[in-house]
Amino acid sequence: MTILLQAVILGIVQGLTEFIPISSSAHLILVPWFFGWQNQALTSLSFDVALHLGTLLAVLWFFFTDWVRLFRAGWASLLERKIGADPDRRLAWLLVIGCIPGGIAGVLGESKIDQLFHQPDAPINPQAMIIMAVIIALLAAALFAAERLARHTREMKTITFRDSIWIGLAQALAIFPGVSRSGSTITAGLALGLKREAAARFSFLLSAPIIAGAGLKSLWDVYQQYQAGAGFSQTELLLFPVGFITAAVSGYFCVKYLLVFLQRHSANGFVYYRWALAILIVIVALARG
């Protein structure tokens, strides 16, 4: 399999798993690990930037009119120094507050945790993969409980500032590969009684600033590498647009159809997938260990 096709596959995987509650960070580690892909360009910082920017474009593209409306409402609330009864102003500030825990967690711990699971120049530790499998299974159990125990009757307009903090704290857990940003926030939303579609919509809106922050940080890291004389290989330059485009397109359609799916179906299918994936990871890790 050519590296170009591998990049296309990883771009599609990123676009899908960023929004489906099954963990994009875990799958970007797992797919090369399962199939033995060794090319360092696939784990390069520039390719990681391409994937992040692709999924950022997807969520900005799909919710474009919402973002314009929310930006205007948030700006007006700053100028007038009040939120009032405007639901758009309220939602804008709910998103700001909800992003704070995830932003702090990302700055303080994401790079350190990622080093335990995903170092470009070192083989993946089977024990780390088993830990990831446990995390994947535990989040599945939490999602299963949220589906079964909570009543999903609340619309997104009923979200309170307290709810936003809880969902934001759940998003902070996504620094651990296997948790899933969308998985943790959708689970928290369901546990708080939100309808499935409402929990997913708020989750996707909440993800955009965090994805943007991660992308900007990675861009800065790439710039520093370039300033230090690292440069870019021809392969990295080729894979950047491939990863960006495939992640953006797959991410857009994932958001579109997942929102429709959750209007009619539960999230139990994702629970069973996560449990099956966790078992598979343990089996492969033990076989290779």
Number of C-alpha atoms within 10 A of each C-alpha: 6 6 15 15 12 18 24 18 18 25 31 23 22 30 31 25 25 30 26 22 26 26 27 25 23 23 20 21 19 18 15 16 17 12 8 9 13 14 14 14 22 24 18 16 18 22 26 23 22 25 30 27 23 30 33 27 23 25 25 20 16 15 19 13 11 14 16 12 14 20 15 15 21 22 13 14 19 12 9 10 10 13 18 10 8 11 13 19 22 22 24 22 18 21 23 16 18 26 23 18 18 26 19 12 16 20 14 12 13 20 12 12 14 14 11 13 23 21 15 16 11 9 11 17 15 18 14 14 25 20 17 22 25 19 20 29 23 18 23 28 17 17 24 19 15 21 20 14 11 15 14 20 13 17 14 18 12 12 20 13 16 12 16 24 19 18 30 28 20 24 31 27 20 23 22 20 27 30 30 30 34 28 31 27 31 32 31 25 30 29 22 20 21 25 22 26 24 25 28 28 19 23 26 22 18 27 26 20 19 20 21 16 17 21 21 15 14 20 18 13 15 19 15 12 14 12 10 9 9 11 12 14 9 9 14 19 13 14 22 21 16 23 31 27 22 24 32 29 19 22 29 24 15 20 23 15 10 17 17 11 14 16 13 9 12 15 21 15 10 17 24 15 15 24 19 14 17 23 17 14 23 19 13 15 20 13 9 9 9
